[in-house]
């Protein structure tokens, strides 16, 4: 089995649907929830677009949550662990302790957080 790059993160989820409301947050165990993170300002709430106004101009980095609390309330900060799913084929060099990010489901910003630590886990 291959080694895997892992991160521990502190994260706050927003309501998951664009229509709003306190809907259930995703399952943070078992590698089932696989959003993207975009490294940068955690206050950002919309994707950055290229001059054509339609093409996203950010690096979406795939992660898969492997460990976290069973229950997560919208707006509460939680700690969780995730795998960097496309490493080493994708550049995750900006994913370092102390860096901040937003969580994306397609074009929707559904949360934000910061990287606590990063390590390699033997497969």
KOLFI-839436 format. One record per atom (N, C-alpha, C): x, y, z; residue number from 1; residue in one letter; atom name. Coordinates in pm, 1 decimal. Each point is the difference from the previous one (the first is absolute). Layout:
[rec [X, Y, Z], NUM, "A", "CA"]
...
//
This chain:
[rec [82.6, -118.1, 0.0], 1, "X", "N"]
[rec [-82.6, 118.1, 0.0], 1, "X", "CA"]
[rec [87.3, 124.7, 0.0], 1, "X", "C"]
[rec [-45.6, 108.1, -59.2], 2, "X", "N"]
[rec [76.9, 123.5, -10.0], 2, "X", "CA"]
[rec [-12.6, 83.6, 125.4], 2, "X", "C"]
[rec [105.4, 80.1, 23.9], 3, "X", "N"]
[rec [-7.7, 97.1, 108.3], 3, "X", "CA"]
[rec [-99.0, 108.9, -37.6], 3, "X", "C"]
[rec [-51.9, 65.5, 100.5], 4, "X", "N"]
[rec [-103.2, 101.3, -20.3], 4, "X", "CA"]
[rec [38.1, 125.9, 75.6], 4, "X", "C"]
[rec [-17.9, 115.5, -62.0], 5, "X", "N"]
[rec [19.5, 127.1, 68.6], 5, "X", "CA"]
[rec [-129.5, 34.4, 72.2], 5, "X", "C"]
[rec [12.7, 36.3, 127.5], 6, "X", "N"]
[rec [-114.9, 28.2, 84.9], 6, "X", "CA"]
[rec [10.8, 141.3, 56.7], 6, "X", "C"]
[rec [-117.1, 56.1, 33.2], 7, "X", "N"]
[rec [-2.7, 128.2, 68.9], 7, "X", "CA"]
[rec [-98.4, -7.9, 116.5], 7, "X", "C"]
[rec [32.2, 75.5, 102.9], 8, "X", "N"]
[rec [-96.1, 26.0, 106.5], 8, "X", "CA"]
[rec [-43.2, 143.5, -20.4], 8, "X", "C"]
[rec [-129.9, 24.9, 10.7], 9, "X", "N"]
[rec [-50.5, 133.7, -23.3], 9, "X", "CA"]
[rec [-105.3, 36.7, 101.2], 9, "X", "C"]
[rec [-10.4, 129.6, 23.2], 10, "X", "N"]
[rec [-109.5, 57.0, 78.6], 10, "X", "CA"]
[rec [-93.6, 61.7, -102.4], 10, "X", "C"]
[rec [-127.9, -32.4, 9.2], 11, "X", "N"]
[rec [-92.4, 38.2, -106.6], 11, "X", "CA"]
[rec [-134.6, 41.7, 56.4], 11, "X", "C"]
[rec [-62.7, 94.9, -66.0], 12, "X", "N"]
[rec [-136.0, 44.3, 31.4], 12, "X", "CA"]
[rec [-82.7, -16.2, -126.9], 12, "X", "C"]
[rec [-111.5, -71.1, 9.7], 13, "X", "N"]
[rec [-88.1, -18.7, -115.4], 13, "X", "CA"]
[rec [-113.8, 100.1, 3.7], 13, "X", "C"]
[rec [-40.9, 43.4, -119.2], 14, "X", "N"]
[rec [-116.3, 86.5, -18.6], 14, "X", "CA"]
[rec [-116.1, -89.2, -41.0], 14, "X", "C"]
[rec [-118.4, 55.5, -9.0], 15, "X", "N"]
[rec [-110.2, -78.5, -58.1], 15, "X", "CA"]
[rec [42.4, -49.6, -138.3], 15, "X", "C"]
[rec [-28.7, -125.6, -31.4], 16, "X", "N"]
[rec [54.1, -62.1, -120.5], 16, "X", "CA"]
[rec [-76.2, 32.4, -127.4], 16, "X", "C"]
[rec [-122.3, 41.2, 9.6], 17, "X", "N"]
[rec [-77.7, 28.6, -121.5], 17, "X", "CA"]
[rec [4.4, 148.8, -28.8], 17, "X", "C"]
[rec [4.2, 37.2, -127.3], 18, "X", "N"]
[rec [1.5, 141.5, -33.3], 18, "X", "CA"]
[rec [-122.8, 73.2, 53.7], 18, "X", "C"]
[rec [-109.0, -71.9, 22.8], 19, "X", "N"]
[rec [-121.9, 62.8, 50.5], 19, "X", "CA"]
[rec [8.7, 32.8, 148.3], 19, "X", "C"]
[rec [102.4, -50.4, 68.5], 20, "X", "N"]
[rec [19.0, 30.5, 141.7], 20, "X", "CA"]
[rec [-71.0, -99.6, 89.2], 20, "X", "C"]
[rec [-3.5, 29.4, 129.1], 21, "X", "N"]
[rec [-62.2, -89.5, 96.6], 21, "X", "CA"]
[rec [104.8, -85.4, 69.3], 21, "X", "C"]
[rec [-30.8, -43.0, 119.4], 22, "X", "N"]
[rec [92.7, -84.2, 75.9], 22, "X", "CA"]
[rec [-18.1, -145.1, -39.7], 22, "X", "C"]
[rec [60.4, -38.3, -107.4], 23, "X", "N"]
[rec [-10.8, -136.4, -48.5], 23, "X", "CA"]
[rec [113.2, -83.4, 56.3], 23, "X", "C"]
[rec [-14.5, -129.1, -10.5], 24, "X", "N"]
[rec [99.8, -91.8, 53.4], 24, "X", "CA"]
[rec [136.4, 25.7, -63.1], 24, "X", "C"]
[rec [103.5, -9.2, 82.0], 25, "X", "N"]
[rec [135.5, 11.4, -50.4], 25, "X", "CA"]
[rec [45.7, -136.3, -49.3], 25, "X", "C"]
[rec [106.4, -5.1, -77.6], 26, "X", "N"]
[rec [43.7, -126.0, -58.5], 26, "X", "CA"]
[rec [61.4, -95.7, 102.3], 26, "X", "C"]
[rec [7.4, -126.5, -38.0], 27, "X", "N"]
[rec [64.7, -102.9, 81.1], 27, "X", "CA"]
[rec [151.1, 17.5, -12.8], 27, "X", "C"]
[rec [69.6, 14.6, 112.4], 28, "X", "N"]
[rec [143.0, 28.5, -1.9], 28, "X", "CA"]
[rec [85.6, -122.5, 28.8], 28, "X", "C"]
[rec [-52.9, -117.8, -21.8], 29, "X", "N"]
[rec [76.9, -122.9, 21.6], 29, "X", "CA"]
[rec [-9.3, -89.8, -122.9], 29, "X", "C"]
[rec [94.7, -91.4, -11.3], 30, "X", "N"]
[rec [-8.4, -105.2, -100.1], 30, "X", "CA"]
[rec [28.8, 39.3, -143.7], 30, "X", "C"]
[rec [55.9, 118.6, -23.5], 31, "X", "N"]
[rec [34.7, 46.5, -134.9], 31, "X", "CA"]
[rec [-121.0, 14.7, -91.2], 31, "X", "C"]
[rec [-120.2, 20.2, 57.6], 32, "X", "N"]
[rec [-121.4, 12.6, -80.6], 32, "X", "CA"]
[rec [-20.7, 141.4, -52.9], 32, "X", "C"]
[rec [28.3, 100.1, 80.5], 33, "X", "N"]
[rec [-21.9, 138.4, -40.1], 33, "X", "CA"]
[rec [127.9, 50.3, -65.3], 33, "X", "C"]
[rec [-10.9, 39.2, -127.9], 34, "X", "N"]
[rec [117.2, 35.2, -80.0], 34, "X", "CA"]
[rec [-16.9, 136.8, -67.5], 34, "X", "C"]
[rec [2.2, 106.1, 77.6], 35, "X", "N"]
[rec [-9.8, 133.9, -59.1], 35, "X", "CA"]
[rec [136.8, 44.8, -51.3], 35, "X", "C"]
[rec [7.7, 124.2, -38.6], 36, "X", "N"]
[rec [126.3, 63.7, -34.9], 36, "X", "CA"]
[rec [27.7, 110.8, 101.0], 36, "X", "C"]
[rec [127.6, 30.7, 17.1], 37, "X", "N"]
[rec [38.6, 118.3, 75.3], 37, "X", "CA"]
[rec [70.2, 94.7, -96.2], 37, "X", "C"]
[rec [-19.7, 128.2, 23.4], 38, "X", "N"]
[rec [69.7, 104.9, -74.0], 38, "X", "CA"]
[rec [75.9, 80.1, 103.9], 38, "X", "C"]
[rec [131.0, -1.8, -10.6], 39, "X", "N"]
[rec [82.6, 69.0, 97.6], 39, "X", "CA"]
[rec [-14.5, 150.7, -19.7], 39, "X", "C"]
[rec [-15.6, 72.0, 112.0], 40, "X", "N"]
[rec [-12.8, 144.9, -7.1], 40, "X", "CA"]
[rec [-86.5, 54.4, 110.4], 40, "X", "C"]
[rec [-55.1, 116.2, -25.0], 41, "X", "N"]
[rec [-76.8, 75.7, 99.0], 41, "X", "CA"]
[rec [-125.4, -75.9, 42.8], 41, "X", "C"]
[rec [-14.4, -31.9, 128.4], 42, "X", "N"]
[rec [-118.1, -73.3, 45.1], 42, "X", "CA"]
[rec [-128.1, 83.3, -4.5], 42, "X", "C"]
[rec [12.0, 130.3, -19.0], 43, "X", "N"]
[rec [-119.3, 85.0, -8.8], 43, "X", "CA"]
[rec [-60.7, -0.5, -140.7], 43, "X", "C"]
[rec [68.7, -58.8, -95.5], 44, "X", "N"]
[rec [-50.4, -3.2, -137.8], 44, "X", "CA"]
[rec [-125.9, -85.9, -6.8], 44, "X", "C"]
[rec [-104.7, 50.5, -62.3], 45, "X", "N"]
[rec [-127.0, -73.0, -7.1], 45, "X", "CA"]
[rec [-44.3, -33.0, -142.2], 45, "X", "C"]
[rec [74.1, 48.7, -100.0], 46, "X", "N"]
[rec [-31.2, -26.7, -139.8], 46, "X", "CA"]
[rec [127.2, -43.3, -71.2], 46, "X", "C"]
[rec [-10.3, -86.8, -101.2], 47, "X", "N"]
[rec [120.2, -37.1, -75.3], 47, "X", "CA"]
[rec [54.0, 118.8, -79.4], 47, "X", "C"]
[rec [132.0, 2.2, -17.8], 48, "X", "N"]
[rec [62.3, 102.9, -83.7], 48, "X", "CA"]
[rec [-9.2, -46.4, -144.2], 48, "X", "C"]
[rec [-43.1, 89.8, -86.1], 49, "X", "N"]
[rec [-19.9, -33.6, -140.7], 49, "X", "CA"]
[rec [102.0, 71.0, -87.9], 49, "X", "C"]
[rec [30.2, -61.9, -113.8], 50, "X", "N"]
[rec [85.4, 63.1, -100.4], 50, "X", "CA"]
[rec [-78.0, 112.8, -65.5], 50, "X", "C"]
[rec [65.8, 74.8, -86.2], 51, "X", "N"]
[rec [-62.1, 116.3, -62.7], 51, "X", "CA"]
[rec [-121.8, -34.8, -84.6], 51, "X", "C"]
[rec [-13.6, -127.3, -40.3], 52, "X", "N"]
[rec [-118.4, -38.5, -78.2], 52, "X", "CA"]
[rec [-126.2, -7.1, 87.2], 52, "X", "C"]
[rec [18.3, 5.4, 133.7], 53, "X", "N"]
[rec [-113.4, -1.2, 91.5], 53, "X", "CA"]
[rec [-64.4, -135.0, 20.0], 53, "X", "C"]
[rec [56.5, -105.2, -59.9], 54, "X", "N"]
[rec [-59.5, -133.8, 11.8], 54, "X", "CA"]
[rec [96.2, -107.5, 46.4], 54, "X", "C"]
[rec [129.2, 21.8, -17.3], 55, "X", "N"]
[rec [99.9, -101.4, 30.5], 55, "X", "CA"]
[rec [63.2, 28.4, 135.8], 55, "X", "C"]
[rec [1.5, -100.1, 87.1], 56, "X", "N"]
[rec [58.6, 16.0, 133.1], 56, "X", "CA"]
[rec [151.1, 12.6, -11.8], 56, "X", "C"]
[rec [56.2, 96.5, 71.9], 57, "X", "N"]
[rec [142.8, 29.7, -4.9], 57, "X", "CA"]
[rec [64.2, -26.8, 135.8], 57, "X", "C"]
[rec [-15.3, -122.5, 49.3], 58, "X", "N"]
[rec [56.1, -41.0, 129.0], 58, "X", "CA"]
[rec [42.2, -146.0, -10.1], 58, "X", "C"]
[rec [89.2, -40.5, 88.1], 59, "X", "N"]
[rec [41.7, -139.8, 4.5], 59, "X", "CA"]
[rec [-85.8, -76.1, 99.4], 59, "X", "C"]
[rec [-80.9, -91.1, -52.1], 60, "X", "N"]
[rec [-83.0, -87.2, 82.3], 60, "X", "CA"]
[rec [83.5, -123.0, 33.8], 60, "X", "C"]
[rec [21.7, -25.0, 128.8], 61, "X", "N"]
[rec [82.5, -111.6, 45.4], 61, "X", "CA"]
[rec [-88.6, -103.5, 67.6], 61, "X", "C"]
[rec [-3.2, -119.9, -54.3], 62, "X", "N"]
[rec [-86.7, -104.6, 51.7], 62, "X", "CA"]
[rec [47.8, -56.2, 132.1], 62, "X", "C"]
[rec [-93.8, -15.0, 93.2], 63, "X", "N"]
[rec [26.9, -65.7, 127.8], 63, "X", "CA"]
[rec [-110.9, -101.4, 26.2], 63, "X", "C"]
[rec [26.7, -93.6, 90.7], 64, "X", "N"]
[rec [-100.7, -96.9, 44.3], 64, "X", "CA"]
[rec [11.0, -10.7, 151.2], 64, "X", "C"]
[rec [-107.2, 31.4, 69.6], 65, "X", "N"]
[rec [1.0, -3.8, 146.4], 65, "X", "CA"]
[rec [7.0, -143.7, 49.3], 65, "X", "C"]
[rec [94.4, -23.3, 91.9], 66, "X", "N"]
[rec [20.2, -135.4, 51.4], 66, "X", "CA"]
[rec [-38.1, -14.3, 146.6], 66, "X", "C"]
[rec [4.7, 107.1, 76.4], 67, "X", "N"]
[rec [-32.1, -7.1, 142.9], 67, "X", "CA"]
[rec [-50.9, 135.2, 46.2], 67, "X", "C"]
[rec [-101.0, -4.8, 83.3], 68, "X", "N"]
[rec [-57.4, 122.5, 54.7], 68, "X", "CA"]
[rec [-115.0, -35.3, 91.6], 68, "X", "C"]
[rec [-63.1, 100.2, 56.5], 69, "X", "N"]
[rec [-111.8, -26.5, 91.6], 69, "X", "CA"]
[rec [-119.9, -57.8, -74.5], 69, "X", "C"]
[rec [-80.1, -76.1, 73.5], 70, "X", "N"]
[rec [-120.9, -60.3, -58.6], 70, "X", "CA"]
[rec [-105.9, 105.2, -29.8], 70, "X", "C"]
[rec [-8.2, 101.2, 84.0], 71, "X", "N"]
[rec [-100.2, 105.0, -17.7], 71, "X", "CA"]
[rec [72.3, 133.6, -11.6], 71, "X", "C"]
[rec [-35.1, 74.2, -102.7], 72, "X", "N"]
[rec [58.1, 132.2, -22.9], 72, "X", "CA"]
[rec [-114.6, 97.9, -18.0], 72, "X", "C"]
[rec [-2.5, 103.2, 82.4], 73, "X", "N"]
[rec [-103.1, 102.7, -12.5], 73, "X", "CA"]
[rec [51.1, 112.5, -89.0], 73, "X", "C"]
[rec [-87.1, 47.2, -87.9], 74, "X", "N"]
[rec [33.4, 111.6, -86.1], 74, "X", "CA"]
[rec [46.4, 115.9, 87.4], 74, "X", "C"]
[rec [114.3, 59.8, -35.1], 75, "X", "N"]
[rec [52.4, 114.3, 72.6], 75, "X", "CA"]
[rec [96.5, -32.7, 111.9], 75, "X", "C"]
[rec [8.9, -127.6, 40.5], 76, "X", "N"]
[rec [93.1, -40.1, 105.9], 76, "X", "CA"]
[rec [132.9, -43.3, -60.5], 76, "X", "C"]
[rec [110.6, 42.8, 60.6], 77, "X", "N"]
[rec [130.5, -46.4, -46.5], 77, "X", "CA"]
[rec [25.6, -141.3, 51.5], 77, "X", "C"]
[rec [42.8, -86.9, -90.1], 78, "X", "N"]
[rec [36.2, -137.0, 36.1], 78, "X", "CA"]
[rec [137.5, -31.1, -57.7], 78, "X", "C"]
[rec [62.6, -101.7, 55.9], 79, "X", "N"]
[rec [126.0, -51.0, -54.6], 79, "X", "CA"]
[rec [-28.0, -131.6, -70.0], 79, "X", "C"]
[rec [67.3, -17.9, -111.6], 80, "X", "N"]
[rec [-17.7, -122.1, -78.7], 80, "X", "CA"]
[rec [130.8, -30.2, -71.8], 80, "X", "C"]
[rec [6.9, -121.3, -56.7], 81, "X", "N"]
[rec [114.3, -40.6, -80.8], 81, "X", "CA"]
[rec [-48.6, -32.1, -140.0], 81, "X", "C"]
[rec [86.9, 26.6, -97.5], 82, "X", "N"]
[rec [-35.2, -26.5, -139.0], 82, "X", "CA"]
[rec [124.0, -41.9, -77.8], 82, "X", "C"]
[rec [-22.5, -78.9, -104.5], 83, "X", "N"]
[rec [106.5, -40.2, -91.8], 83, "X", "CA"]
[rec [4.4, 97.2, -117.1], 83, "X", "C"]
[rec [119.3, 25.7, -49.1], 84, "X", "N"]
[rec [18.2, 79.7, -120.9], 84, "X", "CA"]
[rec [-9.1, -97.6, -116.9], 84, "X", "C"]
[rec [-118.5, -12.6, -57.8], 85, "X", "N"]
[rec [-30.7, -113.5, -86.4], 85, "X", "CA"]
[rec [76.6, -5.9, -130.9], 85, "X", "C"]
[rec [46.0, 111.7, -53.2], 86, "X", "N"]
[rec [69.8, -3.9, -128.6], 86, "X", "CA"]
[rec [150.7, 12.8, 12.2], 86, "X", "C"]
[rec [50.8, 3.4, 123.3], 87, "X", "N"]
[rec [143.6, 5.3, 22.2], 87, "X", "CA"]
[rec [60.8, -132.9, -43.1], 87, "X", "C"]
[rec [111.2, -6.2, -66.3], 88, "X", "N"]
[rec [95.5, 105.7, -34.4], 88, "X", "CA"]
[rec [-21.6, 61.3, -139.1], 88, "X", "C"]
[rec [-107.2, -36.3, -66.7], 89, "X", "N"]
[rec [-22.4, 47.6, -136.5], 89, "X", "CA"]
[rec [-46.6, 145.1, -8.0], 89, "X", "C"]
[rec [-49.7, 53.9, 109.9], 90, "X", "N"]
[rec [-45.3, 138.3, 5.9], 90, "X", "CA"]
[rec [86.1, 72.1, 103.1], 90, "X", "C"]
[rec [30.6, 126.4, -25.9], 91, "X", "N"]
[rec [84.5, 80.0, 88.4], 91, "X", "CA"]
[rec [-79.8, 48.2, 121.3], 91, "X", "C"]
[rec [30.0, -57.7, 115.6], 92, "X", "N"]
[rec [-61.1, 39.3, 126.9], 92, "X", "CA"]
[rec [98.6, 80.0, 85.9], 92, "X", "C"]
[rec [97.0, 65.2, -62.0], 93, "X", "N"]
[rec [105.7, 66.7, 75.8], 93, "X", "CA"]
[rec [-51.9, 116.4, 86.0], 93, "X", "C"]
[rec [-114.9, 57.6, -32.7], 94, "X", "N"]
[rec [-56.0, 109.1, 80.3], 94, "X", "CA"]
[rec [-76.8, -50.9, 123.1], 94, "X", "C"]
[rec [-16.7, -131.4, 8.4], 95, "X", "N"]
[rec [-73.2, -59.5, 111.9], 95, "X", "CA"]
[rec [100.0, -26.4, 112.5], 95, "X", "C"]
[rec [20.5, 101.9, 82.6], 96, "X", "N"]
[rec [98.4, -6.8, 107.9], 96, "X", "CA"]
[rec [-64.1, 49.5, 129.3], 96, "X", "C"]
[rec [53.1, -44.0, 114.4], 97, "X", "N"]
[rec [-55.1, 46.7, 127.0], 97, "X", "CA"]
[rec [-6.1, 152.4, 7.1], 97, "X", "C"]
[rec [-115.5, 48.2, 45.6], 98, "X", "N"]
[rec [-23.2, 142.6, 13.2], 98, "X", "CA"]
[rec [-70.4, 62.2, -119.2], 98, "X", "C"]
[rec [1.2, -67.8, -115.0], 99, "X", "N"]
[rec [-67.1, 57.2, -117.2], 99, "X", "CA"]
[rec [-151.0, -15.1, 13.0], 99, "X", "C"]
[rec [-72.4, 91.3, -64.6], 100, "X", "N"]
[rec [-146.0, 0.3, 7.9], 100, "X", "CA"]
[rec [-58.8, -36.6, -135.8], 100, "X", "C"]
[rec [-127.0, -38.9, 2.4], 101, "X", "N"]
[rec [-65.1, -49.4, -121.0], 101, "X", "CA"]
[rec [-150.4, 16.3, 10.5], 101, "X", "C"]
[rec [-65.4, -17.5, -114.1], 102, "X", "N"]
[rec [-144.9, -17.2, -3.0], 102, "X", "CA"]
[rec [-27.3, -140.7, -51.8], 102, "X", "C"]
[rec [-114.1, -54.4, 38.3], 103, "X", "N"]
[rec [-43.6, -132.8, -44.5], 103, "X", "CA"]
[rec [-102.1, 21.0, -110.4], 103, "X", "C"]
[rec [15.2, -74.1, -109.4], 104, "X", "N"]
[rec [-87.5, 16.6, -115.5], 104, "X", "CA"]
[rec [-71.5, -128.8, -36.0], 104, "X", "C"]
[rec [-126.2, 17.1, -32.9], 105, "X", "N"]
[rec [-78.7, -105.1, -64.5], 105, "X", "CA"]
[rec [-40.5, 60.2, -133.6], 105, "X", "C"]
[rec [73.7, -34.6, -104.2], 106, "X", "N"]
[rec [-18.9, 65.8, -128.5], 106, "X", "CA"]
[rec [30.2, 147.5, 18.1], 106, "X", "C"]
[rec [-87.6, 89.0, -48.7], 107, "X", "N"]
[rec [26.7, 143.3, 13.3], 107, "X", "CA"]
[rec [-40.4, 57.0, 136.3], 107, "X", "C"]
[rec [-57.3, -81.5, 87.6], 108, "X", "N"]
[rec [-51.3, 49.5, 127.6], 108, "X", "CA"]
[rec [104.2, -8.6, 110.4], 108, "X", "C"]
[rec [17.3, 109.7, 72.6], 109, "X", "N"]
[rec [87.3, 3.2, 117.0], 109, "X", "CA"]
[rec [-85.0, -48.1, 117.4], 109, "X", "C"]
[rec [37.8, -113.7, 58.8], 110, "X", "N"]
[rec [-81.8, -61.1, 105.5], 110, "X", "CA"]
[rec [68.0, -0.4, 136.7], 110, "X", "C"]
[rec [120.0, 57.2, 7.8], 111, "X", "N"]
[rec [69.0, 5.1, 127.6], 111, "X", "CA"]
[rec [135.5, 65.7, -15.6], 111, "X", "C"]
[rec [67.4, 17.1, 113.2], 112, "X", "N"]
[rec [135.8, 52.9, -2.4], 112, "X", "CA"]
[rec [76.8, -56.0, 118.1], 112, "X", "C"]
[rec [132.1, 16.2, -5.4], 113, "X", "N"]
[rec [79.5, -50.2, 110.8], 113, "X", "CA"]
[rec [147.0, 29.4, -16.2], 113, "X", "C"]
[rec [79.8, -71.9, 80.3], 114, "X", "N"]
[rec [145.7, 14.9, -4.3], 114, "X", "CA"]
[rec [63.8, -137.2, 17.8], 114, "X", "C"]
[rec [118.1, -13.5, -57.1], 115, "X", "N"]
[rec [76.6, -123.7, 10.6], 115, "X", "CA"]
[rec [74.0, 0.7, 133.6], 115, "X", "C"]
[rec [-12.4, -108.2, 74.8], 116, "X", "N"]
[rec [67.8, -12.0, 129.2], 116, "X", "CA"]
[rec [132.4, -73.1, -16.3], 116, "X", "C"]
[rec [-2.6, -112.7, -71.9], 117, "X", "N"]
[rec [123.9, -74.2, -24.3], 117, "X", "CA"]
[rec [-15.9, -82.7, -127.0], 117, "X", "C"]
[rec [115.2, -45.1, -51.8], 118, "X", "N"]
[rec [3.5, -84.3, -119.2], 118, "X", "CA"]
[rec [105.1, -107.5, 22.8], 118, "X", "C"]
[rec [-29.4, -122.0, -42.8], 119, "X", "N"]
[rec [91.9, -110.0, 19.3], 119, "X", "CA"]
[rec [-23.4, -107.3, -105.5], 119, "X", "C"]
[rec [93.4, -93.1, -6.5], 120, "X", "N"]
[rec [-12.0, -112.0, -92.7], 120, "X", "CA"]
[rec [-38.6, -124.1, 80.1], 120, "X", "C"]
[rec [-101.6, -67.7, -47.6], 121, "X", "N"]
[rec [-50.9, -120.9, 66.4], 121, "X", "CA"]
[rec [35.5, -119.7, -86.9], 121, "X", "C"]
[rec [65.2, -97.8, 59.4], 122, "X", "N"]
[rec [36.1, -120.7, -73.6], 122, "X", "CA"]
[rec [-126.6, -75.1, -38.6], 122, "X", "C"]
[rec [-3.4, -43.1, -125.2], 123, "X", "N"]
[rec [-117.9, -66.2, -52.5], 123, "X", "CA"]
[rec [-9.3, -141.2, 37.2], 123, "X", "C"]
//
